[in-house]
Amino acid sequence: MLLKVHSLGRKACPGLFRCQRSSAACVGKGTNLRQWSMCRDFHVSCQRSTIMPSWVIDRYGKNDVLRFTNNMMFPIIHFPNEVIIKVHAASLNPIDVNMRSGYGASALRMKRDPLRIKSSGSEFPLTLGRDVSGTLMECGLDVSYFKPGDEVWAAIPPWKQGTLSEFVVASGNEISRKPQSLSHTEAASLPYVGLTAWSAMKQAGGLQEDNCSHKRILIFGASGGVGTFAIQLMKAWGAHVTAVCSQDASGLVQRLGADSIIDYKAGNVKEQLKALPLFDFILDNIGGSTEEWAPELLKKWSGATYVSLVTPFLVNVDRLGVADGMLQTGVTLGTKAVKHLCKGIHYRWAFFAPSGPYLDEIAALVDAGKIHPVIDQVFSFEDVPRAFQKVEEGHARGKTVINVTNKK
């Protein structure tokens, strides 16, 4: 496949050759290319660039399954709409810790291999990490909106190899130009949580800039990655935001623009919220027993919506298999949706969805100063296990970021 290759690739691999109109020979193979008399700038990665440093797992388990290797296979462009990104920074999300432990393994295996051609465990060695900010190194022929050398950011779907590597492959429709106002370290903290919040609030909840003014929004789990982004998005769109978090995070969410703050450690949360006016929209980042009583806080018969990011889909598929798991999930969602609709409110689930166009809209909000990255701690590439441990401990105040290169 013909590829457009950035100079970064030539620096990393000095054996790259370039086919000119005159005859050329393939380095290391001696293949005569005289027939390519009309060849355009044609670059091929040499054989020495077949491995790269990466953090991988070879089985599911606790933190001790994380393994650093310098011999991870270099990513390959398989489709003309794909690109290779040189990773400058990545970040961790709770899904990375869950995937390390085997969460969603059956469903993700089905997505990677829908015909079940490969044997069980074929996903290993598996690289985790969903967020990336970096530089395009190679572009497939169908990628027309980007070129090698562009600084981009993206959230890689969980069924693909992740971003805790020197290079990663993404589809052209999953990437977006990095906000100019952010460094790579800052930019890597936003794509996954931003797209998850965007999916929940705009796609599932129907909220957008022209209908949010003065609406009352309630966010559970407001101090985490999705929560901090959701607060800023709703304030950018003119909504009134009530945030539920602990007292030690109240300063953070207040700086992000929350109008009211409820400390879940200071008495009965349900009673505290009942004392407030009813809400137009609720975003639930924590699930559990909250779902049993929180919908009562919504305005009835007014189009109010309850959106939960905690769903049983992957757990059901892991426990029951693909067919039964999907059936059980559908029955559960349908039952809950009908039950709440009879009470005058909409009940929905939301999921992360990769999207370059949505990241374009988020980047515009970032460069306009309406959304800011919230970073809890930055780790070096050598300290990835420590970063996983921090995320696993919970109670984060923003994102945990990994500096993969020395570029800040």
C-alpha positions, 0 to 999 in steps of 0.5 A: 500500500502506498503511504504518505510518510512523515520525516519522523519515520525517517529519523526513527528508521534511517534505512528508508528509501525514496523512489525517484523517477530514475531507477532505484533498488529496494534496500536490503532486498535488491529488488529493481524498481526501474519499472516505476519510472513514473513513481510519485514520492514512495516511502517504505518502512525498512525492516529494522523498524518492525519493533517499538517500546510498549506496555502490554499484558499477556493475560488478564489480572492485577497490576503485576500483569503489566509488562514493558517490552522493547519488542512490540510489533510496529503497527501496520496500516491495513486499510486506506483510511488509517493513520499511524500516530507517534504518541507524545502523551496518553492518559488512563481511564477506569476502563483501562484498569477494568480491561486489564482485569478482563472486563468486557473480554468476550464482547471485545473479542467478538468485535475484533474477530466477529467470525471467531477465526482466531483462537482464544487469547489471540488479542495478546500481547494487548496494549491498553490506553485509549487517549492519545495526543501526538504527531501523524507519521503515516497516512493511508491513501484515502486520508485527505483531511490530514497529512504527515506532521499534523498534531492530532488527538484521538480516543482509540476504541477499546477493541483496538491496540491502545496508546501506551506505545511509541506508535498507534494506529487509528482510523482517519475518522477517529482523529482530530487536530489537537487544540492549538492552545494545549500541550500534548500532555494537556490534550491527552487528558480529554478525548475519551472523557470528552467523547463519553460526556458528549455521547451522554449529554448530546447524543443520548440526552439531546442537550445542545447549545441552543436548548441548554440555557437555564436548564437544571443539570445534576451530575453524580460523580462530578470530580472524575474525568467525565464529570469535570468535562460535563460540568464545563460543557454544560456551563459553556452551553448556559445551563445551571449545574449541580455537582455531587462530589466529596467536600475535598473536591468541592473547590475543583468543581466550583472553579469549573463553574458548578452552581451548587455542590452537594457533599455526599459525605455530609448526610443523606444525599437523597434528602439534600437533593430533594430540598432543591428544585427538580432537574431537567437532566441527570448524568449518573457516573456512579450507578449502584443504588443511586439509580433507584431514587435519583430519577424522582428528582427529574421534572415529570412529563417535561422531556426530562432525561436520566442518562447512566454511564454504568451499564451491564452490557459487557458484564452480561456478555462476559457472563452469559455469552454474546447472544444471551448477554445481548438479549439480557441487556436489551430486556433490561434496558427496555424494561427500565425505559418503559417503567420510567416513561410511564412516570413521565421521564426518559431513561437512557444508557450512554456509551463512549463513541470514537469520533473525529468530528465531535473532537473537532467541536470539542477542540473549538470549545477548548481553544475558545477557553470554555473547556480546560483540561483537569489533570490529577497527576502526570507520570513518565512512561516508565511509571505506567504501573504506578499510574494504573495503581493510582487510577485503581485506587479511585477518588481521582480529581481529573485525569492521570496522564502518561508522558510517552516522549519528553515533549510536554 
